[in-house]
């Protein structure tokens, strides 16, 4: 591409930032919003790891998350994931997420993000979940309607 065309594209992006959206940057500490934005942007090139124990994982987890309990996370990741793959890690608490992310980084994984707020943060945004207990929870109106979701978050029903 010629430098003139590149300059025109950059100028257009600078002058119209709301018209030319860009995906969220990868961060070592991410939120459920960051992850959901990335999914909505259409960037499936990452892995979500749930480091909770198996019972907690089976009860409910982010849809598509892979179970890798804390005591096995490094060994299992070494055998299945590329070291430069984008990985989002969450557990039963932010502390557990942080510990797992640190272990993965020390093992040579270069793009590991702690998912702050974990499953609760994901559910608060209406992110899809799966699991035994999740299947028993009937969907609310907010699962299908943005206005209802806003009203639910404001305590109005």
C-alpha positions in Angstrom: 0.0 0.0 0.0 1.4 3.4 -0.8 2.3 5.8 1.9 -0.2 8.3 0.7 -3.1 5.8 1.1 -1.8 4.7 4.5 -1.7 8.4 5.6 -5.3 8.9 4.4 -6.5 5.8 6.3 -4.7 7.0 9.5 -6.2 10.5 9.1 -9.7 9.1 8.7 -9.3 6.9 11.8 -8.0 9.8 13.8 -10.9 12.1 12.7 -13.6 9.5 13.0 -12.7 7.4 16.0 -16.3 6.4 16.8 -16.8 5.2 13.2 -13.8 3.0 13.1 -13.9 0.8 16.2 -10.9 -1.2 17.2 -10.8 -4.3 19.5 -9.7 -3.9 23.1 -6.0 -4.2 23.8 -4.8 -7.3 25.6 -4.0 -6.5 29.3 -2.5 -8.6 32.1 -5.5 -7.7 34.2 -8.8 -7.8 32.3 -12.4 -7.4 33.1 -15.4 -9.4 31.9 -16.2 -6.4 29.7 -12.8 -6.7 28.0 -13.4 -10.4 27.3 -17.0 -9.9 26.1 -15.9 -7.0 23.9 -13.2 -9.3 22.3 -15.8 -12.0 21.7 -18.2 -9.5 20.2 -15.4 -8.1 18.0 -15.1 -11.6 16.6 -11.6 -12.5 17.8 -11.8 -16.2 18.8 -8.0 -16.7 19.0 -7.8 -17.2 22.7 -8.5 -19.6 25.5 -10.4 -19.1 28.8 -9.2 -21.2 31.7 -11.2 -21.9 34.8 -8.9 -22.9 37.6 -11.6 -23.6 40.2 -11.9 -27.1 41.5 -13.9 -29.6 39.4 -17.1 -29.4 41.5 -17.3 -25.6 41.2 -16.5 -25.8 37.5 -19.2 -28.4 37.0 -21.8 -26.3 38.8 -21.2 -23.3 36.5 -18.6 -21.6 34.4 -18.1 -19.2 31.4 -19.4 -20.9 28.3 -16.4 -22.4 26.5 -14.0 -22.2 29.4 -11.6 -25.1 29.9 -11.3 -26.7 33.3 -7.7 -26.7 34.6 -7.7 -27.0 38.4 -5.1 -24.8 40.1 -2.9 -27.7 41.1 -2.7 -28.9 37.5 -2.9 -25.7 35.5 0.8 -25.4 34.5 1.3 -29.1 33.6 -2.0 -29.3 31.6 -1.4 -26.0 29.8 2.2 -27.0 28.9 0.8 -30.0 27.0 -2.1 -28.3 25.3 -1.5 -24.6 24.7 1.0 -22.6 22.7 3.2 -20.3 24.9 2.2 -17.2 22.9 -1.6 -17.9 22.9 -3.8 -15.3 24.6 -5.1 -16.9 27.8 -7.8 -15.5 30.2 -7.6 -17.1 33.6 -10.3 -17.0 36.3 -10.9 -18.9 39.5 -13.1 -18.8 42.6 -11.5 -15.5 43.6 -9.3 -12.7 42.1 -6.5 -14.0 44.3 -6.8 -17.5 42.8 -6.9 -16.0 39.3 -3.8 -13.9 40.0 -1.9 -16.9 41.4 -2.7 -19.1 38.4 -1.8 -16.3 36.0 1.6 -15.8 37.7 2.3 -19.6 37.6 1.5 -19.6 33.8 3.7 -16.6 33.2 6.6 -18.2 35.1 6.2 -21.3 33.0 6.8 -19.3 29.9 3.3 -18.3 28.7 3.7 -14.7 27.5 0.0 -13.5 27.1 -1.9 -14.3 30.2 -4.7 -12.1 31.6 -6.3 -12.4 35.0 -10.0 -12.1 34.5 -10.9 -9.8 37.4 -14.4 -10.5 38.9 -14.4 -14.0 37.5 -17.6 -15.8 36.9 -19.7 -13.3 38.9 -18.4 -10.4 36.8 -19.1 -12.3 33.6 -22.7 -13.1 34.7 -23.3 -9.5 35.7 -22.7 -8.5 32.0 -25.1 -11.2 30.8 -22.2 -13.4 29.5 -23.3 -16.9 28.6 -22.6 -19.6 31.1 -23.0 -23.4 31.4 -23.0 -26.0 34.1 -25.3 -28.0 36.4 -26.5 -25.0 38.6 -26.5 -22.6 35.6 -29.0 -25.0 33.8 -31.4 -24.8 36.7 -31.5 -21.0 36.8 -34.4 -19.8 34.6 -33.4 -17.0 32.2 -34.6 -13.5 33.1 -36.1 -11.0 30.8 -32.7 -9.3 30.8 -31.2 -12.3 29.0 -33.3 -11.5 26.0 -33.9 -7.7 26.2 -31.4 -4.9 26.8 -33.9 -2.6 28.4 -34.9 -5.3 30.8 -31.3 -6.0 31.7 -30.7 -2.3 32.5 -33.8 -2.2 34.6 -32.7 -5.4 36.5 -29.3 -3.8 37.1 -31.0 -0.7 38.6 -33.2 -2.8 40.8 -36.4 -2.1 38.8 -38.5 -5.1 37.7 
